[in-house]
Each structure stands twice: as structure tokens, then as C-alpha cells.
């Protein structure tokens, strides 16, 4: 095969379509699958079946339609990686009440998304998570318990070969602390509102209690997937120290570092100020997943 043919064979078109699936509580969740398609000029079989399949989780109060998530997911599909991006309970197009969610429900939603992708696209071998979705992705890879409704199975944990975190926290307690700083009355009331991104969100006591109950750092050393962590040193939402902590805690079976840390110099938390930041993340993520998450 000539060099031109090799270059052509690496090119994919993208097919994106909406899906719905249920979590363990029976709540209907919304998703979009960005799927690589071989151009008809290259092969008569349009949809590629031997590509890495990954699930992309969004940040706290965000959705699958965040500009950076959309841009990265579409780019990955055009690079030959199938992506399911979805909305967690009560957010975006998903059903349910956001105020009743917490980190445990986030893990259960991600577990349901992985199971749906396993059945509808192919075996999920990679996870991508932005911000709090990154924490959820790391927790799944570590086999951290979700809740009584849908515990994380060892089968799911063992099939994840690679995890990409983008501006992810190293713990869940920091979010409880942030929310109570935004509204100190939450410490004494069952519920209250905070403003995030210009919108009021109802936060409940059960949510804060759940965030405080998880000990993610104690589980990170159980991750046996390869991990790629992106973080900006000027992130105004979440400090760079979280990325250093994640990278320092994840080791392989021999006690060697298993997390690669890439500094996104000058980038903002949502990767919206400069589209090139999302493009850079997409390019490196594609190479990482093809190396470690391919079947």
C-alpha cells in the first residue's frame, strides 16, 4: 500500500445521532453517538466496527453539548474513535431532578452509559471525563463503589484500558466546599440555590453529604488503566494541584507512574476561550486512545 493509500485509510467521516437509554433507577438519559464512518470510496462497509469505543462524561451542571465536549467528540470520531457523550440525570436532555443527584448517581449514570455503549456500539475500552466527569471516570476505572442501586462491576472496571481526564478534581469534597462558599446557608438548610454559569441551581443537603462521603484519593492507586490528565495552570475553577495529585497517586503493578500529565498553558476550565485548546486535547487524546484503548 502506498503512502497516499495509508493516509487515505486513516481518514473517517462522522455520523452523529441521538440515543436514549435508562439508568438503574429507570430514568431516561439522553446521549449522542459520534461514530466514525469509512468513506464509500475506500470501502463499501460504511460503519467501522474495529475502532476504540469511549464514553465521555461532562462536568458538574454541564451537558453533552458543551462546546469543548462536542468539538472533541466529533474530532475523535473523524480520527477513528467512536464516542458516546451523554447527559447525567436532570441535566441537558435527560430526565430526572438535578437536586436529587450526587456523585453516587453520577457513577451509576456512567455505568449505565458504558453498558449501553457496550451493547449498541461495541466494548468500551476508554473513558473521557471533563471536570467532575473526570472524577467519575477515574472512580469507575478504580472500581470505586457507586451505590446500592447499581454497583460498579469488576467486569466494567477490567474492560477500561485508558482514561482521559480534562481539568478533573482529585477528590469530591472540594465541590461541597465550593458550593457552601457560594451559599453558606447550605450548611444549615436542607436545600438552597447557588449561581453557576449565570444560572441558579438547587443544591440539597444529601448532595453535599454524598460529595463528602467519597474518598477518591484512596482509590486512585487501584486504577490499572493508562491515564492521561490535562490541566491548565491558570484554571480559575480548579487548581493545578489536583492534576499533580492525580498523577502522583496513579501507578502500575510495578509501582511505576501510569498517568501522563499534559499542561494546557493558558487554557480556561471549559476550554472555550481558544478553540485550539480543545483541538489540541482532541489530537493528543486520539493518539493516546489508539495506543492504549484499541482492541
Secondary structure, DSSP 8 states (H G I E B T S, - for coil): --HHHHHHHT--EEEEEEEEEE-TT--EEEEEEEEEE--TTT-S--B-SSSEEEEEE--TT--TT-HHHHHHHHHHHHTTEEEEEE--TTSTT--S-GGG--HHHHHHHHHHHHHHHHHHT--EEEEEEETHHHHHHHHHHHT----TTS---HHHHHH--EEEEES--S-SHHHHHHHHHH-GGGGTSSEEEEEETTEEEEEEHHHHHHHHH--HHHHHTT--SEEEEEE-TT-SSS-THHHHHHHHH-B-TTS-B-EEEEE-TT--TTS-S-HHHHHHHHHHHHHHHHHHS--
